[in-house]
């Protein structure tokens, strides 16, 4: 039978957004692969192994990665990294939406042209 702490930890591994890959940790938090491996070996990060199409990767707990970065670089660094990550996400979304708007405006112009021909 699992203890309550074990059950809570298991649920954390299952909760959406509570975990991230080692690649995402490098991108979002500015860590290197060596820093991640050293933290795992030091017991500061827990991990689970995953594999996609035969390619191995590490799954980490987001809160542990954030705590590691805060301890190593400070809270301001963590906030800056998170702001940069969100800014990149917002810029990607704006680019996608602008392309969608341009396509819709082009379609609207085509439909207006068709309707204009029929009115004449």
KOLGU-413226 format. One record per residue (C-alpha): residue number from 0; x, y, z. Coordinates in nm, 2 decimals, padded with zeros to 4 digits. Last residue first. Layout:
<site><seq>NUM</seq><x>X</x><y>Y</y><z>Z</z></site>
...
***
This chain:
<site><seq>119</seq><x>-02.35</x><y>04.38</y><z>-06.27</z></site>
<site><seq>118</seq><x>-02.45</x><y>04.23</y><z>-05.94</z></site>
<site><seq>117</seq><x>-02.30</x><y>03.89</y><z>-06.02</z></site>
<site><seq>116</seq><x>-01.96</x><y>04.04</y><z>-06.08</z></site>
<site><seq>115</seq><x>-01.96</x><y>04.22</y><z>-05.75</z></site>
<site><seq>114</seq><x>-02.06</x><y>03.90</y><z>-05.56</z></site>
<site><seq>113</seq><x>-01.76</x><y>03.72</y><z>-05.71</z></site>
<site><seq>112</seq><x>-01.53</x><y>04.01</y><z>-05.62</z></site>
<site><seq>111</seq><x>-01.66</x><y>04.03</y><z>-05.27</z></site>
<site><seq>110</seq><x>-01.61</x><y>03.65</y><z>-05.23</z></site>
<site><seq>109</seq><x>-01.25</x><y>03.68</y><z>-05.35</z></site>
<site><seq>108</seq><x>-01.18</x><y>03.98</y><z>-05.12</z></site>
<site><seq>107</seq><x>-01.33</x><y>03.79</y><z>-04.83</z></site>
<site><seq>106</seq><x>-01.10</x><y>03.49</y><z>-04.91</z></site>
<site><seq>105</seq><x>-00.80</x><y>03.72</y><z>-04.91</z></site>
<site><seq>104</seq><x>-00.91</x><y>03.88</y><z>-04.58</z></site>
<site><seq>103</seq><x>-00.95</x><y>03.53</y><z>-04.43</z></site>
<site><seq>102</seq><x>-00.60</x><y>03.43</y><z>-04.54</z></site>
<site><seq>101</seq><x>-00.45</x><y>03.75</y><z>-04.40</z></site>
<site><seq>100</seq><x>-00.63</x><y>03.69</y><z>-04.07</z></site>
<site><seq>99</seq><x>-00.50</x><y>03.33</y><z>-04.04</z></site>
<site><seq>98</seq><x>-00.14</x><y>03.45</y><z>-04.11</z></site>
<site><seq>97</seq><x>-00.18</x><y>03.72</y><z>-03.84</z></site>
<site><seq>96</seq><x>-00.32</x><y>03.45</y><z>-03.60</z></site>
<site><seq>95</seq><x>-00.02</x><y>03.23</y><z>-03.65</z></site>
<site><seq>94</seq><x>00.23</x><y>03.52</y><z>-03.61</z></site>
<site><seq>93</seq><x>00.04</x><y>03.64</y><z>-03.30</z></site>
<site><seq>92</seq><x>00.06</x><y>03.28</y><z>-03.16</z></site>
<site><seq>91</seq><x>00.43</x><y>03.26</y><z>-03.22</z></site>
<site><seq>90</seq><x>00.49</x><y>03.61</y><z>-03.06</z></site>
<site><seq>89</seq><x>00.28</x><y>03.50</y><z>-02.76</z></site>
<site><seq>88</seq><x>00.49</x><y>03.19</y><z>-02.71</z></site>
<site><seq>87</seq><x>00.82</x><y>03.38</y><z>-02.75</z></site>
<site><seq>86</seq><x>00.69</x><y>03.63</y><z>-02.49</z></site>
<site><seq>85</seq><x>00.60</x><y>03.35</y><z>-02.26</z></site>
<site><seq>84</seq><x>00.94</x><y>03.20</y><z>-02.27</z></site>
<site><seq>83</seq><x>01.11</x><y>03.54</y><z>-02.23</z></site>
<site><seq>82</seq><x>00.89</x><y>03.61</y><z>-01.93</z></site>
<site><seq>81</seq><x>00.97</x><y>03.27</y><z>-01.77</z></site>
<site><seq>80</seq><x>01.34</x><y>03.33</y><z>-01.82</z></site>
<site><seq>79</seq><x>01.32</x><y>03.68</y><z>-01.67</z></site>
<site><seq>78</seq><x>01.12</x><y>03.55</y><z>-01.37</z></site>
<site><seq>77</seq><x>01.38</x><y>03.27</y><z>-01.31</z></site>
<site><seq>76</seq><x>01.67</x><y>03.52</y><z>-01.33</z></site>
<site><seq>75</seq><x>01.49</x><y>03.75</y><z>-01.08</z></site>
<site><seq>74</seq><x>01.44</x><y>03.46</y><z>-00.84</z></site>
<site><seq>73</seq><x>01.81</x><y>03.38</y><z>-00.82</z></site>
<site><seq>72</seq><x>02.06</x><y>03.19</y><z>-01.04</z></site>
<site><seq>71</seq><x>02.14</x><y>02.86</y><z>-00.87</z></site>
<site><seq>70</seq><x>01.86</x><y>02.86</y><z>-00.60</z></site>
<site><seq>69</seq><x>01.60</x><y>02.99</y><z>-00.84</z></site>
<site><seq>68</seq><x>01.71</x><y>02.76</y><z>-01.12</z></site>
<site><seq>67</seq><x>01.69</x><y>02.46</y><z>-00.89</z></site>
<site><seq>66</seq><x>01.35</x><y>02.56</y><z>-00.75</z></site>
<site><seq>65</seq><x>01.21</x><y>02.60</y><z>-01.10</z></site>
<site><seq>64</seq><x>01.34</x><y>02.26</y><z>-01.20</z></site>
<site><seq>63</seq><x>01.19</x><y>02.11</y><z>-00.89</z></site>
<site><seq>62</seq><x>00.85</x><y>02.28</y><z>-00.96</z></site>
<site><seq>61</seq><x>00.86</x><y>02.15</y><z>-01.32</z></site>
<site><seq>60</seq><x>00.91</x><y>01.79</y><z>-01.23</z></site>
<site><seq>59</seq><x>01.13</x><y>01.62</y><z>-01.48</z></site>
<site><seq>58</seq><x>01.08</x><y>01.38</y><z>-01.77</z></site>
<site><seq>57</seq><x>01.40</x><y>01.27</y><z>-01.93</z></site>
<site><seq>56</seq><x>01.43</x><y>01.17</y><z>-02.30</z></site>
<site><seq>55</seq><x>01.51</x><y>00.86</y><z>-02.50</z></site>
<site><seq>54</seq><x>01.46</x><y>00.85</y><z>-02.88</z></site>
<site><seq>53</seq><x>01.31</x><y>00.52</y><z>-02.99</z></site>
<site><seq>52</seq><x>01.01</x><y>00.68</y><z>-03.16</z></site>
<site><seq>51</seq><x>00.94</x><y>00.87</y><z>-02.83</z></site>
<site><seq>50</seq><x>01.11</x><y>00.74</y><z>-02.52</z></site>
<site><seq>49</seq><x>01.06</x><y>00.83</y><z>-02.16</z></site>
<site><seq>48</seq><x>01.27</x><y>00.81</y><z>-01.84</z></site>
<site><seq>47</seq><x>01.15</x><y>00.94</y><z>-01.52</z></site>
<site><seq>46</seq><x>01.32</x><y>01.21</y><z>-01.32</z></site>
<site><seq>45</seq><x>01.38</x><y>01.35</y><z>-00.98</z></site>
<site><seq>44</seq><x>01.59</x><y>01.66</y><z>-00.94</z></site>
<site><seq>43</seq><x>01.80</x><y>01.78</y><z>-00.65</z></site>
<site><seq>42</seq><x>01.94</x><y>01.43</y><z>-00.58</z></site>
<site><seq>41</seq><x>02.30</x><y>01.53</y><z>-00.65</z></site>
<site><seq>40</seq><x>02.30</x><y>01.29</y><z>-00.95</z></site>
<site><seq>39</seq><x>01.98</x><y>01.45</y><z>-01.08</z></site>
<site><seq>38</seq><x>02.13</x><y>01.80</y><z>-01.03</z></site>
<site><seq>37</seq><x>02.45</x><y>01.70</y><z>-01.21</z></site>
<site><seq>36</seq><x>02.25</x><y>01.56</y><z>-01.50</z></site>
<site><seq>35</seq><x>02.04</x><y>01.88</y><z>-01.53</z></site>
<site><seq>34</seq><x>02.34</x><y>02.10</y><z>-01.51</z></site>
<site><seq>33</seq><x>02.52</x><y>01.89</y><z>-01.78</z></site>
<site><seq>32</seq><x>02.22</x><y>01.92</y><z>-02.01</z></site>
<site><seq>31</seq><x>02.24</x><y>02.30</y><z>-01.98</z></site>
<site><seq>30</seq><x>01.98</x><y>02.51</y><z>-01.81</z></site>
<site><seq>29</seq><x>01.82</x><y>02.82</y><z>-01.96</z></site>
<site><seq>28</seq><x>01.49</x><y>02.77</y><z>-01.79</z></site>
<site><seq>27</seq><x>01.25</x><y>02.75</y><z>-02.08</z></site>
<site><seq>26</seq><x>01.48</x><y>02.60</y><z>-02.34</z></site>
<site><seq>25</seq><x>01.69</x><y>02.37</y><z>-02.12</z></site>
<site><seq>24</seq><x>01.39</x><y>02.26</y><z>-01.92</z></site>
<site><seq>23</seq><x>01.20</x><y>02.20</y><z>-02.25</z></site>
<site><seq>22</seq><x>01.48</x><y>01.97</y><z>-02.36</z></site>
<site><seq>21</seq><x>01.49</x><y>01.79</y><z>-02.03</z></site>
<site><seq>20</seq><x>01.12</x><y>01.72</y><z>-02.07</z></site>
<site><seq>19</seq><x>00.85</x><y>01.88</y><z>-01.86</z></site>
<site><seq>18</seq><x>00.63</x><y>01.78</y><z>-01.57</z></site>
<site><seq>17</seq><x>00.35</x><y>01.95</y><z>-01.37</z></site>
<site><seq>16</seq><x>00.18</x><y>02.09</y><z>-01.68</z></site>
<site><seq>15</seq><x>-00.09</x><y>01.83</y><z>-01.68</z></site>
<site><seq>14</seq><x>-00.09</x><y>01.62</y><z>-01.36</z></site>
<site><seq>13</seq><x>00.04</x><y>01.26</y><z>-01.39</z></site>
<site><seq>12</seq><x>00.38</x><y>01.31</y><z>-01.23</z></site>
<site><seq>11</seq><x>00.21</x><y>01.51</y><z>-00.96</z></site>
<site><seq>10</seq><x>-00.04</x><y>01.23</y><z>-00.90</z></site>
<site><seq>9</seq><x>00.25</x><y>00.99</y><z>-00.83</z></site>
<site><seq>8</seq><x>00.40</x><y>01.24</y><z>-00.59</z></site>
<site><seq>7</seq><x>00.07</x><y>01.27</y><z>-00.40</z></site>
<site><seq>6</seq><x>00.03</x><y>00.90</y><z>-00.39</z></site>
<site><seq>5</seq><x>00.38</x><y>00.85</y><z>-00.25</z></site>
<site><seq>4</seq><x>00.33</x><y>01.12</y><z>00.01</z></site>
<site><seq>3</seq><x>00.00</x><y>00.95</y><z>00.12</z></site>
<site><seq>2</seq><x>00.18</x><y>00.62</y><z>00.16</z></site>
<site><seq>1</seq><x>00.13</x><y>00.34</y><z>-00.09</z></site>
<site><seq>0</seq><x>00.00</x><y>00.00</y><z>00.00</z></site>
***
